[in-house]
């Protein structure tokens, strides 16, 4: 009995605190209107599409808040709509890390992890990584936003406000350092000098 009560308490706490994110599978139940009840997937932009209401933003709300949003929207069609939302499958998602890291690819998403955490989980930067110009594309917004962040400064100076938290579906790209190929540079310079000398010689022969 004690275990059962703990389970109920844990589920209630989860329902109150859990905030909906892109990728979540939700079961939305409208009591007395079974034809409306259905499972929906929260899209990358944080929206869902629901009968009579159309598409609207739901990510960032707790389950209770989301129920109230849907109730308000359904009041145009029903006097006292009763709505319940269950998370059928919380986001099982990832953050993509590409470029100059040891293990590029999809890293399982965990709530609360930040930019430097995902780079570390991807094996860390390679020796050629340019940590001063790391690109981050955030998709969990109304419109994708691209940022260029100085991870080198974040790590060395502890500027935590720039070490942003990432969401499911976000992307990190660690570029390569720009390096001068001195062999090619010197060969090109030598060729240029030879051409210049040839031009000067020809001019003198005129």
N, C-alpha and C positions, 0 to 999 in steps of 0.2 A: 504493500500500500504506500509506504514511504517513497519507494522508487517511482511509483506511478505519479505521486504528487510532485516530485522533483521534475519529472518529465514534462508534466503540464506547465509547471512554473517556467522551465527552460523554454518551452515552445512559445508561451505567452510573452516572455521577455524578448525572444527572437523576433516575434511578430511586431512588437512595439518599436524595436530599435533598428530592425533591418531596413536598409534603404535600397530601393529598387535601382538596378543598374542595367545598362544595355546587355543583351544576351540572356537575361532572366526569362524563364518560362513561367507565366502566371496563369492560374485558373481563376477566371472571374465569374462569379455566380451571382445572377440576379434572381432573387427568390420570387417564385410565382411567374417568372418569365423565362422558362427553360430554353426557349428557342434563342435567347440572347446569350445564355451562359456558354462559355467556351474557353479554350486555352489560347493564349496569345504569346508571342515572343516580343520582347522589348528590342526595338531596332537599334542600330548603331547610333542614331541621332537621339536616342532616348525616348522615342515616340512609340505608341501602339496605335493600332487601328481597331475600332470597335463599332458594331452595328448602331445605327441611328446617330452616333456621335461623330464618327469619322476619325481622323488622325489627330492625336494630341500628345503632349509631352507628359511622361509619367515618371521618368527616372529622377532620382533625388528625393522622392517622397517615401515616407514610411508606408507600410501596408495600410494602416489606419487612415493616413492622409490621402492615399490614392483612392481608397473606398469613398471618402467624402467628395473627392473631385468627380468621380464617376456618378455618384448620387446626384450632385448638383446639375450635371450635364443631362441626366436622364429625367429630371423634373419637368422638362419641357414636354415629356411624353407620358409620364406616370406621376400620380399624386404623391405617393410615399414609396419610392423605390428603396429596396433593401439590397445592399451589395456586400459581398464578401470576396476577399482576394486571398488566394493561397499560393505560396511560392512552390511550384512543382519541381523546378530544377533551378537552384540558384546558379548564377553565372559560372560556367565551367570554362573558362576563358583564358586568354593569354595576352601578353604584351610582346610584340615582335621587336627583336633586337638584331640589327644588321650592321654590316661594315666591319670595322677593325676591332672585333672581339674574338676571343678564342673559340667560343661555341655559338655562332650566330644561329638564330632561329626563334621559335616561339617559346616563351618562358611562361609557365603557369601563373596566372594572375592571383595575387593575394592582396586583400584589402590593406591599405595603409603603407604598402611598399612604395619607395620613391625611386627617382631616376638612378641614383648611384647604386641602389639595391639591385635593380634589374641588370645593370651593366656587370655587377659582381656575379650575379647568378648566371650570366652568359659567359662566365669564365674570366671576366676582367678584360681590360684593353690589351691589344697587341702592342709590341714595341713601336709600331708605326702609327699608332692611333693619335689623332689630333683631338685631344680632349677639350681644347679651347673653343671648338665650334661643333658641338654635338647637336644634331637636329632631332627635334621631338615633334611628332605630329599627333595632336590630340583629337580623336574622333568623337569622344563622348560628350560632344557639345552640339548646339544647333547647327553650327557650321564648323568643319575641320579647321583647326588652328595650327600653324607651323611656327615653332620657336627655335631659336639658336641659343644654346646655353653653354656657358663656360664651366664644364665639369672640373677642369683643372683647378679653377679658383674655388669652386665649391668644396673640393677635397682639401686643398692646401690652406685655405683661409677660413674654412668652416662657415661659409655663407649659406646657412640652412634654408633661408627663405627662397633661394633659387633652386633648391633641391626639391622639385615639385613632385607631388604624389601623382601616380599614373593610374589610369582606369583600364578596364578591359577593352582591347581593341586598339589601344594607343601604340605608336611605333617610335622606335629609337634608331637613329642612324649615326654611327660613329665614323667620321671620315678619316682618310689617310693624310698623314703629314705631307706637305709639299716639300719635295726634295729636288735639289738641282743635280742633274746627272753631269758631273764635271767632265767626264770623258767626252760626251756629246758636245758640251759647251765649248771645250777646248778645241775639238775638231772643227766645229763651226767657226770659231774665232780664227783658227789657222787658215781655213778656206777663205774667209773674208779678207784676211791680210794678203793672201796670195792674189786674190782677184784685184784688190786695191793696188798692189804692186804692179800687176800686169797692166792695169788701166793707166797708171803713172808712166810706165815704160812706153806704152803706145802713144800717149800724149806727147812725150818727149821726141818720139820719132817723126812726128808730123812736121 
